[in-house]
Amino acid sequence: MSGTSDQWPSELRLKDQGRLLRIVFESGAAYDLSAEYLRVMSPSAEVQGHSPEERVTVGGKRHCAIIGVEPVGTYAVRLTFDDLHSTGIFSWPYLYELGSQHEEKWAFYEAELTAKGLNRDSEGQA
């Protein structure tokens, strides 16, 4: 059960004019997650679909920013991005996963972009 309690945030702060979300967990783990990374990994059905095959690869978000952070109960936050995407609810365990597995998830995302002929600077899907 310690995994869940370790994934409880003690600090959540926007930095660099919304381009970074700093999250510190009670375990001591701390991550600076870019708005771009959070936007393209949004847990929303619009991005993730309802199965891995339905996942949408989102390009063109290199310069996006977070313009809103709204608590959802005591278990998550809803982030609003400057493209007005706001349907993803980021649970504490999902934010922890995004931070702790950043390198692998980012490499997978970049491979997806390349495979689909998309890039970080021009709008693609979703």
MARRO-927833 format. One record per atom (N, C-alpha, C): residue number from 1; atom name; x, y, z; residue in one letter. Coordinates in Angstrom, 1 decimal. Each point is the difference from the previous one (the first is absolute). Example, Ala and Ser with C-alpha at 12.3 -4.5 7.8 and 13.67 -1.06 7.14 Angstrom:
BEGIN
+-----+------+--------+--------+--------+------+
|  nr | atom |     c1 |     c2 |     c3 | rest |
+-----+------+--------+--------+--------+------+
|   1 |    N |   13.2 |   -5.7 |    7.8 |    A |
|   1 |   CA |   -0.9 |    1.2 |    0.0 |    A |
|   1 |    C |    0.9 |    1.2 |    0.0 |    A |
|   2 |    N |   -0.4 |    1.1 |   -0.7 |    S |
|   2 |   CA |    0.9 |    1.1 |    0.0 |    S |
|   2 |    C |   -0.8 |    1.1 |    0.8 |    S |
+-----+------+--------+--------+--------+------+
This chain:
BEGIN
+-----+------+--------+--------+--------+------+
|  nr | atom |     c1 |     c2 |     c3 | rest |
+-----+------+--------+--------+--------+------+
|   1 |    N |    0.8 |   -1.2 |    0.0 |    M |
|   1 |   CA |   -0.8 |    1.2 |    0.0 |    M |
|   1 |    C |    0.9 |    1.3 |    0.0 |    M |
|   2 |    N |    1.2 |   -0.2 |    0.3 |    S |
|   2 |   CA |    0.9 |    1.2 |    0.1 |    S |
|   2 |    C |    0.1 |    0.7 |   -1.4 |    S |
|   3 |    N |   -0.2 |   -0.7 |   -1.1 |    G |
|   3 |   CA |    0.1 |    0.6 |   -1.3 |    G |
|   3 |    C |   -1.0 |    1.1 |   -0.2 |    G |
|   4 |    N |   -1.2 |   -0.2 |    0.5 |    T |
|   4 |   CA |   -1.0 |    1.0 |   -0.1 |    T |
|   4 |    C |    0.3 |    1.2 |    0.8 |    T |
|   5 |    N |    0.4 |   -0.2 |    1.3 |    S |
|   5 |   CA |    0.2 |    1.2 |    0.8 |    S |
|   5 |    C |    1.3 |    0.7 |   -0.4 |    S |
|   6 |    N |    0.9 |   -0.7 |   -0.6 |    D |
|   6 |   CA |    1.2 |    0.7 |   -0.6 |    D |
|   6 |    C |   -0.3 |    0.9 |   -1.1 |    D |
|   7 |    N |   -1.2 |   -0.3 |   -0.7 |    Q |
|   7 |   CA |   -0.4 |    0.8 |   -1.2 |    Q |
|   7 |    C |   -0.9 |    1.1 |    0.4 |    Q |
|   8 |    N |    0.0 |    0.4 |    1.2 |    W |
|   8 |   CA |   -0.8 |    1.2 |    0.4 |    W |
|   8 |    C |    0.8 |    1.2 |   -0.1 |    W |
|   9 |    N |   -0.4 |    1.1 |   -0.7 |    P |
|   9 |   CA |    0.8 |    1.2 |   -0.1 |    P |
|   9 |    C |    0.1 |    0.8 |    1.2 |    P |
|  10 |    N |    1.1 |    0.6 |    0.3 |    S |
|  10 |   CA |    0.1 |    1.0 |    1.0 |    S |
|  10 |    C |    0.2 |    1.4 |   -0.6 |    S |
|  11 |    N |    0.3 |    0.1 |   -1.3 |    E |
|  11 |   CA |    0.1 |    1.3 |   -0.6 |    E |
|  11 |    C |   -0.4 |   -0.2 |   -1.5 |    E |
|  12 |    N |   -0.7 |    1.0 |   -0.5 |    L |
|  12 |   CA |   -0.4 |    0.0 |   -1.4 |    L |
|  12 |    C |    0.1 |    1.5 |   -0.4 |    L |
|  13 |    N |    0.8 |    0.3 |   -0.9 |    R |
|  13 |   CA |    0.3 |    1.4 |   -0.3 |    R |
|  13 |    C |    0.3 |    0.2 |   -1.5 |    R |
|  14 |    N |   -0.6 |    1.0 |   -0.6 |    L |
|  14 |   CA |    0.3 |    0.4 |   -1.4 |    L |
|  14 |    C |    1.2 |    0.9 |    0.0 |    L |
|  15 |    N |    0.9 |   -0.3 |   -0.9 |    K |
|  15 |   CA |    1.2 |    0.8 |   -0.2 |    K |
|  15 |    C |    0.2 |    0.5 |   -1.4 |    K |
|  16 |    N |    0.9 |    0.9 |   -0.3 |    D |
|  16 |   CA |    0.3 |    0.4 |   -1.3 |    D |
|  16 |    C |   -1.2 |    0.4 |   -0.8 |    D |
|  17 |    N |   -0.9 |    0.8 |    0.6 |    Q |
|  17 |   CA |   -1.2 |    0.5 |   -0.7 |    Q |
|  17 |    C |   -0.9 |   -1.2 |   -0.5 |    Q |
|  18 |    N |   -0.1 |   -1.0 |    0.8 |    G |
|  18 |   CA |   -0.9 |   -1.1 |   -0.3 |    G |
|  18 |    C |    0.7 |   -1.1 |   -0.9 |    G |
|  19 |    N |    1.2 |    0.2 |   -0.4 |    R |
|  19 |   CA |    0.7 |   -1.0 |   -0.8 |    R |
|  19 |    C |    0.5 |   -1.2 |    0.7 |    R |
|  20 |    N |    0.1 |    0.1 |    1.3 |    L |
|  20 |   CA |    0.4 |   -1.2 |    0.9 |    L |
|  20 |    C |   -1.0 |   -0.1 |    1.2 |    L |
|  21 |    N |   -0.2 |   -1.3 |    0.3 |    L |
|  21 |   CA |   -0.8 |   -0.3 |    1.2 |    L |
|  21 |    C |    1.0 |   -0.7 |    0.9 |    L |
|  22 |    N |    0.3 |    0.6 |    1.2 |    R |
|  22 |   CA |    0.9 |   -0.6 |    1.0 |    R |
|  22 |    C |   -0.9 |   -0.8 |    0.9 |    R |
|  23 |    N |    0.3 |   -1.2 |    0.2 |    I |
|  23 |   CA |   -0.8 |   -0.9 |    1.0 |    I |
|  23 |    C |    1.0 |   -0.7 |    0.9 |    I |
|  24 |    N |   -0.2 |    0.1 |    1.3 |    V |
|  24 |   CA |    0.8 |   -0.6 |    1.0 |    V |
|  24 |    C |   -0.9 |   -1.0 |    0.7 |    V |
|  25 |    N |    0.4 |   -1.2 |    0.1 |    F |
|  25 |   CA |   -0.8 |   -1.0 |    0.7 |    F |
|  25 |    C |    0.5 |   -0.2 |    1.4 |    F |
|  26 |    N |   -0.9 |   -0.5 |    0.9 |    E |
|  26 |   CA |    0.4 |   -0.3 |    1.4 |    E |
|  26 |    C |    1.2 |   -1.0 |    0.1 |    E |
|  27 |    N |    0.2 |   -0.8 |   -1.0 |    S |
|  27 |   CA |    1.1 |   -0.9 |    0.0 |    S |
|  27 |    C |    1.4 |    0.7 |   -0.1 |    S |
|  28 |    N |   -0.1 |    1.3 |   -0.5 |    G |
|  28 |   CA |    1.2 |    0.8 |   -0.2 |    G |
|  28 |    C |    0.3 |    0.1 |   -1.5 |    G |
|  29 |    N |   -0.7 |   -0.8 |   -0.8 |    A |
|  29 |   CA |    0.2 |    0.1 |   -1.5 |    A |
|  29 |    C |   -0.5 |    1.3 |   -0.5 |    A |
|  30 |    N |    0.7 |    0.6 |   -0.9 |    A |
|  30 |   CA |   -0.4 |    1.4 |   -0.5 |    A |
|  30 |    C |    0.2 |    0.0 |   -1.5 |    A |
|  31 |    N |   -0.9 |    0.5 |   -0.7 |    Y |
|  31 |   CA |    0.1 |    0.1 |   -1.5 |    Y |
|  31 |    C |   -0.5 |    1.3 |   -0.5 |    Y |
|  32 |    N |    0.8 |    0.5 |   -1.0 |    D |
|  32 |   CA |   -0.5 |    1.2 |   -0.8 |    D |
|  32 |    C |   -0.5 |   -0.6 |   -1.3 |    D |
|  33 |    N |   -1.3 |    0.0 |   -0.2 |    L |
|  33 |   CA |   -0.6 |   -0.5 |   -1.2 |    L |
|  33 |    C |   -0.4 |    1.1 |   -0.9 |    L |
|  34 |    N |    0.5 |    0.0 |   -1.3 |    S |
|  34 |   CA |   -0.3 |    1.0 |   -0.9 |    S |
|  34 |    C |   -1.5 |    0.0 |   -0.4 |    S |
|  35 |    N |   -0.6 |    1.1 |   -0.3 |    A |
|  35 |   CA |   -1.4 |    0.1 |   -0.4 |    A |
|  35 |    C |   -0.1 |   -0.8 |   -1.3 |    A |
|  36 |    N |    1.0 |    0.0 |   -0.9 |    E |
|  36 |   CA |   -0.1 |   -0.8 |   -1.2 |    E |
|  36 |    C |   -0.2 |   -1.5 |    0.3 |    E |
|  37 |    N |    0.8 |   -0.5 |    0.9 |    Y |
|  37 |   CA |    0.0 |   -1.4 |    0.4 |    Y |
|  37 |    C |   -1.4 |   -0.3 |    0.6 |    Y |
|  38 |    N |   -0.4 |    0.8 |    0.9 |    L |
|  38 |   CA |   -1.3 |   -0.2 |    0.6 |    L |
|  38 |    C |   -1.2 |    0.0 |   -1.0 |    L |
|  39 |    N |    0.1 |    1.0 |   -0.9 |    R |
|  39 |   CA |   -1.0 |    0.1 |   -1.1 |    R |
|  39 |    C |   -0.1 |   -1.2 |   -0.9 |    R |
|  40 |    N |    1.1 |   -0.5 |   -0.4 |    V |
|  40 |   CA |    0.0 |   -1.1 |   -1.0 |    V |
|  40 |    C |   -0.2 |   -1.4 |    0.8 |    V |
|  41 |    N |    0.2 |    0.0 |    1.3 |    M |
|  41 |   CA |   -0.3 |   -1.2 |    0.8 |    M |
|  41 |    C |   -1.3 |    0.1 |    0.8 |    M |
|  42 |    N |   -0.9 |    1.0 |   -0.4 |    S |
|  42 |   CA |   -1.2 |    0.2 |    0.7 |    S |
|  42 |    C |   -0.8 |   -1.3 |    0.1 |    S |
|  43 |    N |   -0.5 |   -0.3 |    1.2 |    P |
|  43 |   CA |   -0.8 |   -1.2 |    0.2 |    P |
|  43 |    C |   -1.4 |    0.1 |   -0.6 |    P |
|  44 |    N |   -0.3 |    1.0 |   -0.7 |    S |
|  44 |   CA |   -1.3 |    0.2 |   -0.6 |    S |
|  44 |    C |   -0.3 |   -1.1 |   -1.0 |    S |
|  45 |    N |   -1.3 |   -0.3 |   -0.2 |    A |
|  45 |   CA |   -0.4 |   -0.9 |   -1.1 |    A |
|  45 |    C |    0.4 |    0.5 |   -1.3 |    A |
|  46 |    N |    0.0 |    1.4 |   -0.1 |    E |
|  46 |   CA |    0.3 |    0.6 |   -1.3 |    E |
|  46 |    C |    1.4 |   -0.3 |   -0.5 |    E |
|  47 |    N |    0.9 |   -0.2 |    1.0 |    V |
|  47 |   CA |    1.4 |   -0.3 |   -0.3 |    V |
|  47 |    C |    0.2 |   -1.6 |    0.1 |    V |
|  48 |    N |   -0.4 |   -0.5 |    1.1 |    Q |
|  48 |   CA |    0.3 |   -1.5 |    0.3 |    Q |
|  48 |    C |   -0.9 |   -0.9 |   -0.7 |    Q |
|  49 |    N |   -1.2 |    0.5 |   -0.5 |    G |
|  49 |   CA |   -1.0 |   -0.9 |   -0.5 |    G |
|  49 |    C |   -0.5 |   -1.0 |    1.1 |    G |
|  50 |    N |   -0.6 |   -1.1 |   -0.5 |    H |
|  50 |   CA |   -0.6 |   -0.9 |    1.0 |    H |
|  50 |    C |    0.8 |   -1.3 |   -0.1 |    H |
|  51 |    N |    1.1 |    0.0 |   -0.7 |    S |
|  51 |   CA |    0.9 |   -1.2 |   -0.1 |    S |
|  51 |    C |    1.4 |    0.6 |   -0.5 |    S |
|  52 |    N |    1.1 |   -0.8 |    0.1 |    P |
|  52 |   CA |    1.3 |    0.5 |   -0.5 |    P |
|  52 |    C |   -0.1 |    0.2 |   -1.5 |    P |
|  53 |    N |   -0.8 |   -0.7 |   -0.7 |    E |
|  53 |   CA |    0.0 |    0.1 |   -1.5 |    E |
|  53 |    C |   -0.7 |    1.4 |   -0.4 |    E |
|  54 |    N |   -0.8 |    0.5 |    0.9 |    E |
|  54 |   CA |   -0.7 |    1.3 |   -0.3 |    E |
|  54 |    C |    0.8 |    1.2 |    0.5 |    E |
|  55 |    N |    1.2 |   -0.2 |    0.6 |    R |
|  55 |   CA |    0.7 |    1.2 |    0.5 |    R |
|  55 |    C |    0.3 |    0.9 |   -1.2 |    R |
|  56 |    N |   -0.1 |    1.3 |    0.2 |    V |
|  56 |   CA |    0.2 |    1.0 |   -1.0 |    V |
|  56 |    C |    1.4 |    0.7 |    0.3 |    V |
|  57 |    N |    0.8 |    0.1 |   -1.0 |    T |
|  57 |   CA |    1.3 |    0.6 |    0.2 |    T |
|  57 |    C |   -0.2 |    1.5 |   -0.3 |    T |
|  58 |    N |    0.3 |    0.8 |    1.0 |    V |
|  58 |   CA |   -0.2 |    1.5 |   -0.1 |    V |
|  58 |    C |    1.3 |    0.7 |   -0.3 |    V |
|  59 |    N |    0.1 |    0.7 |   -1.2 |    G |
|  59 |   CA |    1.2 |    0.7 |   -0.3 |    G |
|  59 |    C |   -0.3 |    1.5 |    0.2 |    G |
|  60 |    N |    1.1 |    0.8 |   -0.2 |    G |
|  60 |   CA |   -0.1 |    1.4 |    0.0 |    G |
|  60 |    C |   -0.2 |    0.7 |    1.4 |    G |
|  61 |    N |    0.4 |   -0.7 |    1.1 |    K |
|  61 |   CA |   -0.3 |    0.6 |    1.3 |    K |
|  61 |    C |    1.3 |    0.4 |    0.7 |    K |
|  62 |    N |    1.1 |    0.2 |   -0.7 |    R |
|  62 |   CA |    1.3 |    0.4 |    0.6 |    R |
|  62 |    C |   -0.1 |    1.2 |    0.9 |    R |
|  63 |    N |   -0.8 |    1.0 |   -0.4 |    H |
|  63 |   CA |   -0.1 |    1.3 |    0.7 |    H |
|  63 |    C |   -1.3 |    0.1 |    0.8 |    H |
|  64 |    N |   -0.7 |   -1.0 |    0.3 |    C |
|  64 |   CA |   -1.2 |    0.1 |    0.7 |    C |
|  64 |    C |    0.3 |    0.3 |    1.5 |    C |
|  65 |    N |   -1.1 |    0.5 |    0.7 |    A |
|  65 |   CA |    0.1 |    0.4 |    1.4 |    A |
|  65 |    C |   -1.2 |   -0.4 |    0.7 |    A |
|  66 |    N |    0.1 |   -0.2 |    1.3 |    I |
|  66 |   CA |   -1.1 |   -0.3 |    0.8 |    I |
|  66 |    C |   -0.6 |    1.3 |    0.5 |    I |
|  67 |    N |   -1.3 |    0.2 |   -0.2 |    I |
|  67 |   CA |   -0.6 |    1.3 |    0.5 |    I |
|  67 |    C |   -0.9 |   -0.2 |    1.1 |    I |
|  68 |    N |   -0.3 |   -1.2 |    0.4 |    G |
|  68 |   CA |   -0.8 |   -0.3 |    1.2 |    G |
|  68 |    C |    0.3 |   -1.3 |    0.6 |    G |
|  69 |    N |   -0.1 |    0.0 |    1.4 |    V |
|  69 |   CA |    0.1 |   -1.2 |    0.8 |    V |
|  69 |    C |   -1.1 |    0.0 |    1.0 |    V |
|  70 |    N |   -0.9 |   -1.1 |   -0.2 |    E |
|  70 |   CA |   -1.2 |    0.0 |    0.8 |    E |
|  70 |    C |    0.0 |   -1.4 |    0.8 |    E |
|  71 |    N |   -0.2 |    0.1 |    1.3 |    P |
|  71 |   CA |    0.0 |   -1.3 |    0.8 |    P |
|  71 |    C |   -1.3 |   -0.8 |   -0.4 |    P |
|  72 |    N |    0.2 |   -1.3 |   -0.1 |    V |
|  72 |   CA |   -1.1 |   -0.9 |   -0.2 |    V |
|  72 |    C |   -0.1 |   -0.9 |    1.2 |    V |
|  73 |    N |   -0.9 |    0.3 |    0.9 |    G |
|  73 |   CA |    0.0 |   -0.7 |    1.3 |    G |
|  73 |    C |    1.3 |    0.1 |    0.7 |    G |
|  74 |    N |    0.5 |   -1.1 |    0.6 |    T |
|  74 |   CA |    1.3 |    0.0 |    0.7 |    T |
|  74 |    C |    0.9 |   -0.9 |   -0.8 |    T |
|  75 |    N |   -0.4 |   -0.5 |   -1.2 |    Y |
|  75 |   CA |    0.8 |   -1.0 |   -0.6 |    Y |
|  75 |    C |    0.7 |    0.4 |   -1.3 |    Y |
|  76 |    N |   -0.3 |    1.2 |   -0.5 |    A |
|  76 |   CA |    0.5 |    0.4 |   -1.4 |    A |
|  76 |    C |   -0.2 |    1.5 |   -0.2 |    A |
|  77 |    N |    0.6 |    0.4 |   -1.2 |    V |
|  77 |   CA |   -0.2 |    1.4 |   -0.5 |    V |
|  77 |    C |   -0.4 |   -0.1 |   -1.4 |    V |
|  78 |    N |   -0.8 |    1.0 |   -0.4 |    R |
|  78 |   CA |   -0.3 |    0.2 |   -1.4 |    R |
|  78 |    C |    0.8 |    1.2 |   -0.5 |    R |
|  79 |    N |    0.8 |   -0.3 |   -1.0 |    L |
|  79 |   CA |    0.9 |    1.1 |   -0.6 |    L |
|  79 |    C |   -0.7 |    0.5 |   -1.2 |    L |
|  80 |    N |    0.0 |    1.4 |   -0.1 |    T |
|  80 |   CA |   -0.5 |    0.6 |   -1.3 |    T |
|  80 |    C |    1.3 |    0.6 |   -0.7 |    T |
|  81 |    N |    0.1 |   -0.3 |   -1.3 |    F |
|  81 |   CA |    1.1 |    0.4 |   -0.8 |    F |
|  81 |    C |   -0.4 |    1.2 |   -0.8 |    F |
|  82 |    N |    1.0 |    0.7 |   -0.5 |    D |
|  82 |   CA |   -0.4 |    1.2 |   -0.8 |    D |
|  82 |    C |   -0.6 |   -0.3 |   -1.3 |    D |
|  83 |    N |   -0.1 |   -1.2 |   -0.5 |    D |
|  83 |   CA |   -0.8 |   -0.4 |   -1.1 |    D |
|  83 |    C |   -1.5 |   -0.4 |    0.4 |    D |
|  84 |    N |   -0.2 |    0.3 |    1.3 |    L |
|  84 |   CA |   -1.3 |   -0.2 |    0.7 |    L |
|  84 |    C |   -0.4 |   -1.5 |    0.2 |    L |
|  85 |    N |    1.0 |   -0.9 |   -0.2 |    H |
|  85 |   CA |   -0.2 |   -1.4 |    0.3 |    H |
|  85 |    C |   -0.1 |   -0.1 |    1.5 |    H |
|  86 |    N |   -1.1 |   -0.6 |    0.6 |    S |
|  86 |   CA |   -0.2 |    0.0 |    1.4 |    S |
|  86 |    C |   -0.7 |   -1.3 |    0.5 |    S |
|  87 |    N |   -0.1 |   -1.0 |   -0.9 |    T |
|  87 |   CA |   -0.8 |   -1.2 |    0.4 |    T |
|  87 |    C |    0.8 |   -1.1 |    0.7 |    T |
|  88 |    N |    1.3 |    0.2 |    0.1 |    G |
|  88 |   CA |    0.8 |   -1.0 |    0.7 |    G |
|  88 |    C |    0.0 |    0.2 |    1.5 |    G |
|  89 |    N |   -0.3 |   -1.0 |    0.8 |    I |
|  89 |   CA |    0.1 |    0.1 |    1.4 |    I |
|  89 |    C |    1.3 |   -0.8 |    0.4 |    I |
|  90 |    N |    0.9 |    0.7 |    0.6 |    F |
|  90 |   CA |    1.3 |   -0.6 |    0.3 |    F |
|  90 |    C |    0.0 |   -0.4 |    1.5 |    F |
|  91 |    N |   -0.1 |   -1.3 |    0.2 |    S |
|  91 |   CA |    0.1 |   -0.5 |    1.4 |    S |
|  91 |    C |    1.4 |    0.1 |    0.5 |    S |
|  92 |    N |    0.1 |   -0.1 |    1.3 |    W |
|  92 |   CA |    1.3 |    0.1 |    0.6 |    W |
|  92 |    C |    0.9 |   -1.2 |   -0.4 |    W |
|  93 |    N |   -0.6 |   -1.2 |   -0.1 |    P |
|  93 |   CA |    0.9 |   -1.2 |   -0.5 |    P |
|  93 |    C |    0.4 |    0.2 |   -1.4 |    P |
|  94 |    N |   -0.9 |    0.6 |   -0.9 |    Y |
|  94 |   CA |    0.4 |    0.2 |   -1.4 |    Y |
|  94 |    C |    1.1 |    1.1 |   -0.1 |    Y |
|  95 |    N |   -0.1 |    1.0 |    0.8 |    L |
|  95 |   CA |    1.1 |    1.1 |    0.0 |    L |
|  95 |    C |    1.3 |   -0.6 |    0.5 |    L |
|  96 |    N |   -0.1 |   -0.9 |    1.0 |    Y |
|  96 |   CA |    1.2 |   -0.7 |    0.4 |    Y |
|  96 |    C |    0.6 |   -0.8 |   -1.1 |    Y |
|  97 |    N |   -0.9 |   -0.8 |   -0.6 |    E |
|  97 |   CA |    0.5 |   -0.8 |   -1.2 |    E |
|  97 |    C |    0.6 |    0.8 |   -1.1 |    E |
|  98 |    N |   -0.6 |    1.1 |   -0.3 |    L |
|  98 |   CA |    0.6 |    0.9 |   -1.0 |    L |
|  98 |    C |    1.4 |    0.5 |    0.4 |    L |
|  99 |    N |    0.1 |    0.3 |    1.2 |    G |
|  99 |   CA |    1.3 |    0.5 |    0.5 |    G |
|  99 |    C |    1.1 |   -1.1 |    0.1 |    G |
| 100 |    N |   -0.4 |   -1.1 |    0.6 |    S |
| 100 |   CA |    1.0 |   -1.1 |    0.2 |    S |
| 100 |    C |    0.3 |   -0.8 |   -1.3 |    S |
| 101 |    N |   -0.9 |    0.1 |   -1.0 |    Q |
| 101 |   CA |    0.3 |   -0.7 |   -1.3 |    Q |
| 101 |    C |    0.2 |    1.0 |   -1.1 |    Q |
| 102 |    N |    0.4 |    1.2 |    0.3 |    H |
| 102 |   CA |    0.0 |    1.0 |   -1.0 |    H |
| 102 |    C |    0.9 |   -0.4 |   -1.2 |    H |
| 103 |    N |    1.2 |   -0.5 |    0.2 |    E |
| 103 |   CA |    0.9 |   -0.3 |   -1.0 |    E |
| 103 |    C |   -0.6 |   -1.0 |   -1.0 |    E |
| 104 |    N |   -0.6 |   -1.1 |    0.5 |    E |
| 104 |   CA |   -0.5 |   -1.0 |   -0.9 |    E |
| 104 |    C |   -1.3 |    0.6 |   -0.8 |    E |
| 105 |    N |   -0.8 |    0.7 |    0.8 |    K |
| 105 |   CA |   -1.3 |    0.5 |   -0.7 |    K |
| 105 |    C |    0.4 |    1.0 |   -1.0 |    K |
| 106 |    N |    0.9 |    0.9 |    0.3 |    W |
| 106 |   CA |    0.4 |    1.0 |   -1.0 |    W |
| 106 |    C |    0.6 |   -0.6 |   -1.3 |    W |
| 107 |    N |    0.9 |   -1.0 |    0.2 |    A |
| 107 |   CA |    0.6 |   -0.7 |   -1.2 |    A |
| 107 |    C |   -1.1 |   -0.7 |   -0.8 |    A |
| 108 |    N |   -1.0 |   -0.6 |    0.6 |    F |
| 108 |   CA |   -1.1 |   -0.6 |   -0.7 |    F |
| 108 |    C |   -0.8 |    1.1 |   -0.7 |    F |
| 109 |    N |   -0.3 |    1.1 |    0.6 |    Y |
| 109 |   CA |   -0.7 |    1.1 |   -0.7 |    Y |
| 109 |    C |    0.8 |    0.5 |   -1.2 |    Y |
| 110 |    N |    1.3 |    0.2 |    0.1 |    E |
| 110 |   CA |    0.7 |    0.5 |   -1.1 |    E |
| 110 |    C |    0.0 |   -1.0 |   -1.1 |    E |
| 111 |    N |    0.1 |   -1.3 |    0.3 |    A |
| 111 |   CA |   -0.1 |   -1.1 |   -1.0 |    A |
| 111 |    C |   -1.3 |    0.1 |   -0.7 |    A |
| 112 |    N |   -1.1 |    0.2 |    0.8 |    E |
| 112 |   CA |   -1.4 |    0.1 |   -0.6 |    E |
| 112 |    C |    0.0 |    1.2 |   -1.0 |    E |
| 113 |    N |    0.5 |    1.1 |    0.4 |    L |
| 113 |   CA |    0.0 |    1.2 |   -0.9 |    L |
| 113 |    C |    0.7 |   -0.4 |   -1.3 |    L |
| 114 |    N |    1.2 |   -0.6 |    0.1 |    T |
| 114 |   CA |    0.7 |   -0.3 |   -1.2 |    T |
| 114 |    C |   -0.7 |   -1.0 |   -0.9 |    T |
| 115 |    N |   -0.6 |   -1.0 |    0.6 |    A |
| 115 |   CA |   -0.7 |   -1.1 |   -0.7 |    A |
| 115 |    C |   -1.2 |    0.6 |   -0.8 |    A |
| 116 |    N |   -0.6 |    1.0 |    0.6 |    K |
| 116 |   CA |   -1.2 |    0.6 |   -0.6 |    K |
| 116 |    C |    0.2 |    1.3 |   -0.8 |    K |
| 117 |    N |    1.3 |    0.3 |   -0.2 |    G |
| 117 |   CA |    0.3 |    1.2 |   -0.8 |    G |
| 117 |    C |   -0.4 |    1.3 |    0.7 |    G |
| 118 |    N |    0.0 |    0.0 |    1.3 |    L |
| 118 |   CA |   -0.4 |    1.2 |    0.8 |    L |
| 118 |    C |    1.3 |    0.6 |    0.6 |    L |
| 119 |    N |   -0.2 |    1.2 |    0.6 |    N |
| 119 |   CA |    1.2 |    0.6 |    0.7 |    N |
| 119 |    C |   -0.5 |    0.8 |    1.2 |    N |
| 120 |    N |    0.9 |    0.5 |    0.8 |    R |
| 120 |   CA |   -0.4 |    0.7 |    1.2 |    R |
| 120 |    C |   -0.4 |    1.5 |   -0.3 |    R |
| 121 |    N |    0.3 |    0.4 |   -1.2 |    D |
| 121 |   CA |   -0.3 |    1.5 |   -0.3 |    D |
| 121 |    C |   -1.2 |    0.2 |   -0.9 |    D |
| 122 |    N |   -0.6 |   -1.0 |   -0.6 |    S |
| 122 |   CA |   -1.2 |    0.3 |   -0.8 |    S |
| 122 |    C |   -1.1 |   -0.9 |    0.4 |    S |
| 123 |    N |   -1.2 |    0.6 |    0.0 |    E |
| 123 |   CA |   -1.2 |   -0.8 |    0.4 |    E |
| 123 |    C |   -0.2 |   -1.3 |   -0.7 |    E |
| 124 |    N |   -0.2 |   -1.0 |    0.7 |    G |
| 124 |   CA |   -0.4 |   -1.3 |   -0.6 |    G |
| 124 |    C |   -1.4 |   -0.3 |    0.3 |    G |
| 125 |    N |   -0.2 |   -1.2 |    0.6 |    Q |
| 125 |   CA |   -1.3 |   -0.4 |    0.4 |    Q |
| 125 |    C |   -0.4 |    0.5 |    1.4 |    Q |
| 126 |    N |   -1.3 |    0.0 |    0.3 |    A |
| 126 |   CA |   -0.5 |    0.4 |    1.3 |    A |
| 126 |    C |    0.4 |    1.4 |    0.4 |    A |
+-----+------+--------+--------+--------+------+
